[in-house]
């Protein structure tokens, strides 16, 4: 299977928003922030976009646009179950981006 190279421009745009960065931070520990989710286990299935929107105090369509940018960058996986969309972090893509950024900027590990 051929690996598709991520679009670096999409990734950089996705991380250019503090709200999208915070979405990635809270999804690192979904049980902590979304243990009240009843429709599905937030760790196993992901977190409902509606609950993420409520967490930030924004409308569901506004959060959906942020989620779509993160998904297009490869940083989030999403799955639809009935009428809900659940999101979780794509740890592999985040790690790959971090490695690429360090290499591109010649950042040495201490």
C-alpha contacts under 8 A as a table, 3 or more apart, distances in Angstrom:
res1	aa1	res2	aa2	distance
6	X	11	X	7.72
6	X	73	X	7.00
6	X	74	X	7.22
7	X	10	X	5.39
7	X	11	X	6.41
7	X	73	X	6.75
8	X	11	X	4.92
8	X	12	X	6.06
8	X	73	X	7.73
9	X	12	X	5.17
9	X	13	X	6.12
10	X	13	X	5.15
10	X	14	X	6.04
10	X	69	X	7.37
10	X	72	X	6.87
10	X	73	X	5.09
11	X	14	X	5.06
11	X	15	X	6.41
11	X	70	X	7.53
11	X	72	X	7.97
11	X	73	X	4.56
11	X	74	X	7.53
11	X	75	X	7.89
12	X	15	X	5.29
12	X	16	X	6.23
13	X	16	X	5.05
13	X	17	X	7.68
13	X	69	X	7.83
14	X	17	X	6.72
14	X	20	X	6.79
14	X	66	X	7.93
14	X	69	X	5.52
14	X	70	X	5.38
14	X	73	X	6.47
15	X	18	X	7.45
15	X	20	X	6.39
15	X	21	X	5.91
15	X	70	X	7.94
16	X	20	X	7.75
16	X	21	X	7.85
17	X	20	X	5.28
17	X	21	X	6.28
18	X	21	X	4.97
18	X	22	X	6.10
19	X	22	X	5.01
19	X	23	X	6.19
20	X	23	X	4.93
20	X	24	X	6.42
20	X	66	X	6.31
20	X	67	X	7.69
20	X	70	X	7.27
21	X	24	X	5.23
21	X	25	X	6.33
22	X	25	X	4.80
22	X	26	X	6.15
23	X	26	X	5.41
23	X	27	X	6.12
23	X	52	X	7.70
24	X	27	X	5.20
24	X	28	X	6.39
24	X	89	X	6.75
25	X	28	X	5.32
25	X	29	X	7.59
26	X	29	X	5.68
26	X	30	X	6.31
26	X	33	X	6.68
27	X	30	X	4.93
27	X	47	X	7.78
27	X	88	X	6.33
27	X	89	X	6.30
28	X	89	X	6.93
29	X	32	X	5.59
29	X	33	X	6.84
29	X	43	X	7.96
30	X	33	X	5.31
30	X	34	X	5.41
30	X	35	X	7.17
30	X	42	X	5.75
30	X	43	X	5.90
30	X	46	X	7.60
30	X	47	X	7.03
31	X	34	X	5.37
31	X	35	X	4.81
31	X	42	X	6.22
31	X	43	X	6.18
32	X	35	X	6.11
34	X	37	X	5.58
34	X	42	X	6.52
34	X	47	X	7.12
34	X	51	X	7.70
35	X	41	X	7.99
35	X	42	X	6.95
37	X	40	X	6.58
37	X	41	X	7.07
37	X	42	X	6.72
37	X	47	X	7.56
37	X	48	X	7.88
37	X	51	X	7.72
38	X	41	X	7.27
40	X	44	X	7.87
40	X	45	X	6.24
40	X	46	X	7.64
40	X	47	X	7.99
41	X	44	X	5.34
41	X	45	X	5.62
41	X	46	X	6.90
41	X	47	X	7.95
42	X	45	X	5.51
42	X	46	X	4.43
42	X	47	X	4.93
42	X	48	X	7.98
43	X	46	X	5.64
43	X	47	X	7.73
45	X	86	X	6.73
45	X	87	X	7.72
45	X	88	X	7.57
46	X	78	X	7.79
46	X	86	X	4.91
46	X	87	X	4.72
46	X	88	X	4.76
47	X	51	X	7.04
47	X	52	X	7.11
47	X	85	X	7.98
47	X	86	X	4.82
47	X	87	X	5.13
47	X	88	X	6.58
48	X	51	X	5.39
48	X	52	X	6.54
48	X	84	X	6.45
48	X	85	X	5.60
48	X	86	X	4.33
48	X	87	X	6.40
49	X	52	X	5.04
49	X	53	X	6.17
49	X	60	X	7.01
49	X	63	X	7.08
49	X	64	X	6.88
49	X	67	X	7.90
49	X	84	X	7.59
49	X	85	X	5.99
49	X	86	X	6.06
49	X	87	X	6.84
50	X	53	X	5.06
50	X	54	X	6.24
50	X	60	X	5.60
50	X	63	X	7.98
51	X	54	X	4.98
51	X	55	X	6.11
52	X	55	X	5.02
52	X	56	X	6.52
52	X	63	X	7.40
53	X	56	X	5.31
53	X	57	X	5.99
53	X	58	X	5.21
53	X	59	X	5.96
53	X	60	X	5.44
53	X	62	X	7.80
53	X	63	X	5.40
54	X	57	X	4.84
54	X	58	X	6.27
54	X	59	X	7.46
54	X	60	X	7.88
55	X	58	X	7.97
58	X	62	X	6.44
58	X	63	X	6.66
59	X	62	X	5.25
59	X	63	X	6.36
60	X	63	X	5.14
60	X	64	X	5.99
61	X	64	X	4.93
61	X	65	X	6.42
62	X	65	X	5.38
62	X	66	X	6.72
63	X	66	X	5.06
63	X	67	X	6.08
64	X	67	X	4.94
64	X	68	X	5.99
65	X	68	X	5.08
65	X	69	X	6.44
66	X	69	X	5.30
66	X	70	X	6.45
67	X	70	X	5.12
67	X	71	X	6.00
67	X	76	X	7.54
68	X	71	X	4.93
68	X	72	X	5.96
69	X	72	X	5.15
69	X	73	X	6.23
70	X	73	X	5.13
70	X	74	X	6.39
70	X	75	X	5.39
70	X	76	X	5.67
71	X	74	X	4.99
71	X	75	X	5.70
71	X	76	X	4.60
71	X	77	X	6.11
71	X	78	X	7.32
72	X	75	X	7.64
73	X	76	X	7.75
74	X	77	X	7.20
74	X	90	X	6.88
74	X	93	X	6.06
75	X	89	X	5.98
75	X	90	X	5.06
75	X	91	X	7.37
75	X	93	X	5.73
75	X	94	X	5.86
76	X	87	X	6.41
76	X	88	X	5.61
76	X	89	X	4.57
76	X	90	X	5.07
77	X	87	X	5.65
77	X	88	X	5.40
77	X	89	X	6.13
77	X	90	X	5.92
78	X	85	X	6.52
78	X	86	X	5.44
78	X	87	X	4.43
78	X	88	X	6.52
79	X	85	X	5.60
79	X	86	X	5.35
79	X	87	X	6.68
80	X	83	X	7.03
80	X	84	X	5.72
80	X	85	X	4.41
80	X	86	X	6.29
81	X	84	X	5.40
81	X	85	X	6.33
81	X	86	X	7.68
90	X	93	X	5.54
90	X	94	X	6.38
91	X	94	X	5.10
91	X	95	X	6.04
92	X	95	X	5.18
92	X	96	X	6.08
93	X	96	X	5.03
93	X	97	X	6.07
94	X	97	X	5.17
94	X	98	X	6.19
95	X	98	X	5.08
95	X	99	X	6.21
96	X	99	X	5.14
96	X	100	X	6.12
97	X	100	X	4.99
97	X	101	X	6.05
98	X	101	X	5.14
98	X	102	X	6.19
99	X	102	X	5.20
99	X	103	X	6.15
100	X	103	X	5.14
100	X	104	X	5.94
101	X	104	X	5.03
101	X	105	X	6.14
102	X	105	X	5.34
102	X	106	X	5.81
102	X	107	X	4.82
102	X	108	X	7.41
103	X	106	X	4.94
103	X	107	X	6.31
104	X	107	X	7.84
